[in-house]
Amino acid sequence: QIDLYLGDAEAAHRNIVATWPALDRSMLLLVQLTRIEALQLRARAALMLARQQPARRQALRREAARDAAALARQGTALALPWAALLRAGVAALAGDDAGALRLLAEAARGFDAADMALYAAATRRRQGQLLGGDAGAALCAAADAFMTGQGIVDPARMGAMLAPGFPV
């Protein structure tokens, strides 16, 4: 998480990929909550790295898409909005802004329903950035106000960490 917050996607991706076999051998991935957390973290690292390294974008998009599909198969109120958010990042990397906006709206609704307000705010921040104009600026401002109210010093950085894969 710290590597992602700092924008060091290479370190984040390298660390999670390197430790994944040990995590798998530990059998902790048999615990659904741990599996969900690990999958979404690995996918977020791949999405951020894909944005930073265009030469590796296709392979990293595929990694993130696989993890998003695995999350969706979990079928829980926690996993489904993360799957939608990650798929939105995959779509944004592919230049599919309309698809990304649709998936971001789905993710925001899911995060709201799961009482995951910080992820909902980060998701709406990304919606606002993609949407642009007055409506987009209002979404960004509301998301930033929520995050600032939670004591977050840098809402843009927090949003980039939680919802990577989008243009800055």
Secondary structure, DSSP 8 states (H G I E B T S, - for coil): -HHHHTT-HHHHHHHHHHHHHHHHHTTGGGSHHHHHHHHHHHHHHHHHHHHH-GGGHHHHHHHHHHHHHHHHHH--TTHHHHHHHHHHHHHHHTT-HHHHHHHHHHHHHHHHHTT-HHHHHHHHHHHHHHH-HHHHHHHHHHHHHHHHHTT-S-HHHHHHHHS-SS--
